[in-house]
Amino acid sequence: MNSRQQGFVQVGGLEKAQSAPLWRRAWSQLRRWWQLAEQRRQLAALSDAALKDIGLSRADAWQESERPFWDEPRND
């Protein structure tokens, strides 16, 4: 190790989203929450026939549409 580099730790592998400015990450999250809320409103407005086509019951649609906007599905 070079003596000029002592005391420094290289931090690598930061994801692009983590390296973005705080305001940009906050704006992106707000936009995501708005989109999620809009999708849930649209799901609740589907007809029973449309819900049947995608394999959901009215109860499933109601349950999903009642979730708060910040309750995001996990990406496991």
VENPEVEN-V320319 format. One record per backbone hydrogen bond with DSSP energy under -0.5 kcal/mol. NH is the residue of the N-H (numbers start at 1). CO is the residue of the C=O. If there is no record, write none. Layout:
NH;CO / NH;CO
//
This chain:
5;2 / 6;3 / 8;5 / 12;10 / 19;15 / 20;16 / 20;17 / 25;21 / 26;22 / 27;23 / 28;24 / 29;25 / 30;26 / 31;27 / 32;28 / 33;29 / 34;30 / 35;31 / 36;32 / 37;33 / 38;34 / 39;35 / 40;36 / 41;37 / 42;38 / 43;39 / 44;40 / 45;41 / 46;42 / 46;43 / 51;47 / 52;48 / 53;49 / 54;50 / 55;52 / 56;51 / 61;57 / 62;58 / 63;59 / 64;60 / 65;61 / 66;62 / 67;64 / 71;68 / 72;70 / 76;74
//
